């Protein structure tokens, strides 16, 4: 059996007694006599295996094993990053579907106040599309009127990790020039 955690270097497959006869026969059919198998491990998980074959008896040197392990690690990290990226994209799609199902206009910002999401209701209410609003700075670029309280309230809430409701009225000027009230949380 091949090890999922460590490199396995076999100089003579035919005379290696821990591998199944079926596996040895299949490798022999492919012309393999010596085998170097390195797990593709990233973030504590085995995501695959890279195998190097030789058509003759071969004692694998530490340099060969290290080189193959370096390649395997690079491939494993690439695969793992691709999986993380796919997961992040799915979570973002799920969040946007949830926000778009809400009847109220909702937008979210990152910790710097840059708008990340702008739901369908916000677009309908304001006349500004999500594409137009994403990437804008909430505190400096979104048309608002009224100065009843400092703009830093939302940033203070994010820094403290607590929900804070702004009681002072804030308004957003729509694309048609009318003002609509905002509630920050």
C-alpha positions in Angstrom: 0.0 0.0 0.0 1.2 3.5 -0.8 1.6 6.0 2.1 -0.6 9.1 2.0 1.6 11.1 4.2 5.2 10.3 3.2 7.2 9.7 0.0 7.5 6.1 -1.0 10.7 5.2 -3.0 10.7 1.7 -4.5 13.8 0.7 -6.5 12.3 -2.7 -7.7 8.5 -3.1 -7.9 8.6 -6.8 -8.7 10.4 -7.6 -5.5 8.5 -5.2 -3.2 6.3 -7.3 -1.0 3.9 -4.7 0.5 2.3 -3.8 -2.8 -0.6 -5.8 -4.2 0.2 -8.2 -7.1 -2.5 -6.4 -9.1 -0.8 -3.0 -8.6 2.6 -4.4 -9.5 1.2 -6.1 -12.6 -0.5 -2.8 -13.7 2.7 -0.9 -13.2 4.6 -3.5 -15.1 2.2 -3.2 -18.0 3.0 0.5 -18.1 6.7 -0.3 -18.2 7.5 0.8 -14.6 10.2 -1.1 -12.8 11.0 1.6 -10.1 8.5 3.9 -8.5 8.7 7.1 -6.5 5.3 8.2 -5.1 4.8 11.5 -3.3 1.5 12.6 -1.7 0.0 15.9 -2.8 -0.6 17.3 0.7 -1.7 20.8 1.5 -3.4 22.3 4.6 -3.3 18.9 6.3 -5.1 17.0 3.5 -4.0 14.6 0.9 -5.4 15.9 -2.4 -3.7 13.5 -4.7 -0.5 11.6 -5.5 2.3 12.3 -8.0 4.2 9.2 -9.2 7.5 9.0 -11.1 8.4 5.8 -12.8 11.6 4.4 -14.2 11.8 1.6 -16.8 14.8 0.0 -15.0 15.9 -0.7 -11.5 16.7 2.5 -9.8 17.8 3.6 -6.3 16.1 7.0 -5.7 18.5 9.5 -4.4 17.6 12.0 -1.6 18.0 14.8 -4.2 15.5 13.1 -6.6 13.0 12.6 -3.7 13.4 16.2 -2.5 12.9 17.5 -6.1 9.8 15.4 -6.6 8.5 16.5 -3.2 9.0 20.2 -4.1 7.0 19.7 -7.3 4.3 17.8 -5.4 4.0 20.5 -2.8 3.6 23.2 -5.4 0.9 21.2 -7.2 -0.9 20.4 -3.9 -1.0 24.1 -2.9 -2.2 25.1 -6.3 -5.0 22.5 -6.1 -5.9 23.5 -2.6 -6.0 27.2 -3.5 -8.3 26.4 -6.4 -10.6 24.6 -4.1 -10.6 27.5 -1.6 -11.3 29.9 -4.4 -14.2 27.8 -5.7 -15.6 27.7 -2.1 -15.3 31.4 -1.7 -17.0 32.1 -5.0 -19.9 29.8 -4.0 -20.3 31.5 -0.6 -20.3 34.9 -2.3 -23.0 33.7 -4.8 -25.0 32.3 -1.9 -24.7 35.6 0.1 -25.8 37.6 -3.0 -28.8 35.4 -3.6 -29.8 35.9 0.1 -29.4 39.6 -0.1 -31.3 39.8 -3.4 -34.2 38.0 -1.8 -34.6 40.7 0.8 -37.2 43.4 0.0 -35.2 46.2 1.7 -32.3 47.9 0.0 -29.1 46.4 1.5 -25.5 46.9 0.8 -22.3 45.7 2.6 -18.9 47.2 2.9 -15.5 45.9 3.8 -13.5 47.3 6.8 -12.4 50.3 4.7 -16.0 51.2 3.8 -15.7 50.0 0.2 -19.1 48.7 -1.1 -18.9 44.9 -1.7 -22.5 44.1 -2.3 -25.5 46.1 -3.5 -28.7 44.1 -3.6 -31.4 44.2 -6.2 -33.8 46.3 -4.0 -31.0 48.9 -3.4 -30.6 49.2 -7.1 -34.3 49.5 -7.7 -34.7 52.1 -4.9 -31.7 54.2 -5.8 -31.5 53.8 -9.6 -27.8 52.9 -9.2 -26.8 49.4 -10.4 -24.7 47.1 -8.3 -21.9 47.3 -10.9 -21.8 51.0 -10.6 -21.8 51.0 -6.8 -19.4 48.1 -6.0 -15.9 49.4 -5.3 -17.1 52.9 -4.2 -16.2 54.2 -0.8 -19.3 54.5 1.3 -18.1 57.4 3.4 -16.7 59.5 0.6 -18.3 58.6 -2.8 -21.9 57.7 -2.1 -24.1 60.7 -2.4 -25.5 61.4 1.1 -27.0 64.5 2.7 -27.2 65.5 6.3 -24.4 65.9 8.9 -26.2 65.0 12.1 -23.5 62.6 13.2 -19.9 61.6 12.3 -19.4 59.2 9.4 -17.2 57.1 11.5 -20.0 55.3 13.3 -20.1 52.4 10.9 -16.3 52.0 11.1 -16.4 52.1 14.9 -19.0 49.3 14.9 -16.8 47.1 12.6 -13.7 47.7 14.7 -15.6 46.7 17.9 -17.3 43.8 16.2 -20.7 44.9 17.5 -23.9 45.8 15.9 -24.5 49.6 16.2 -27.6 51.4 14.9 -27.3 55.0 13.8 -30.2 57.0 15.1 -29.4 60.2 13.4 -31.0 60.5 10.0 -28.9 59.8 6.9 -30.0 60.0 3.4 -28.9 58.7 0.0 -29.6 60.8 -3.1 -31.0 58.6 -5.8 -30.1 58.7 -9.5 -33.3 60.8 -10.0 -32.3 63.3 -7.3 -34.7 62.3 -4.5 -33.5 61.5 -1.0 -34.3 58.2 0.7 -33.6 57.5 4.4 -30.8 55.1 5.4 -30.4 52.9 8.5 -26.9 51.7 9.3 -26.2 48.6 11.2 
